[in-house]
Amino acid sequence: MIAVLAGSSAYAYAVMLGAFLIGIGAGSAVAARLVERIARPAAALGVLLGLLSATCGATLWLFDAGAWRAAGRLARGLPGLSGWSYGAEMTGCLAVLLPATLVLGAVLPFVSRIAARDPRLAAGRLGLAYAANTLGAVLGTVAVGLAGIPLLGTARTA
């Protein structure tokens, strides 16, 4: 989606990677502080997954609506800032991506808490949860790259 603005560039990749690293790190840090206070972590995880779905949908809608361009238009309209419009648009892209990545980062601490609820089985269950997380990420990426994009095309998978 960012490549629509930046083309296939290092800037687009850097913004996407930055959004994911910042969002996942910050979301995980906040959730790790809160997870022990939650009486029903499985219910909270369900809420988080629903929120993740909503923020991913909102991300697609905001990109499609061109909301990320608003920062660039604002910069072009302010005296002395017109040269910053590209950077402002990239910052807008970052802002559009961050909500979903923050929620995404909050998921794993809750999964870990649920997996480790029995101290005798915690190590094995945590290892299994982390392995499933990694395997899902790899298989999802491969499936989209090898099947999703060729079947649907880039316009319908953005």
Residue pairs with C-beta under 8 A, 6 or more apart in sequence:
1 60
1 63
1 93
1 158
2 12
2 15
2 16
2 90
2 93
3 9
3 12
4 63
4 158
5 12
5 68
5 69
5 89
5 90
5 93
6 12
6 15
6 90
11 90
12 93
15 90
15 93
15 94
15 97
16 93
16 97
18 94
19 93
19 94
19 97
19 98
19 101
20 97
20 101
20 104
22 98
22 101
23 97
23 98
23 99
23 100
23 101
23 102
23 104
23 105
24 101
24 104
24 105
25 105
26 102
26 105
27 101
27 102
27 103
27 104
27 105
27 106
27 107
28 105
28 106
28 108
28 109
29 105
30 102
30 106
31 105
31 106
31 107
31 108
31 109
31 110
32 109
35 41
35 44
35 109
35 110
35 112
35 113
36 113
38 44
38 110
38 113
41 110
41 113
41 114
42 114
44 110
45 107
45 110
45 111
45 114
48 103
48 106
48 107
48 110
49 107
51 103
52 100
52 103
52 104
52 107
55 99
55 100
55 103
56 100
58 99
58 100
59 96
59 97
59 99
59 100
62 68
62 96
63 93
63 96
63 158
67 92
67 96
68 89
68 92
68 93
68 95
68 96
69 89
69 92
70 92
71 88
71 89
71 91
71 92
71 95
72 85
72 86
72 88
72 89
72 92
73 85
74 88
75 81
75 82
75 84
75 85
75 87
75 88
76 82
76 85
81 88
108 133
111 129
111 133
112 126
112 129
115 122
115 125
115 126
115 128
115 129
116 122
116 125
116 126
118 125
144 157
148 157
149 157
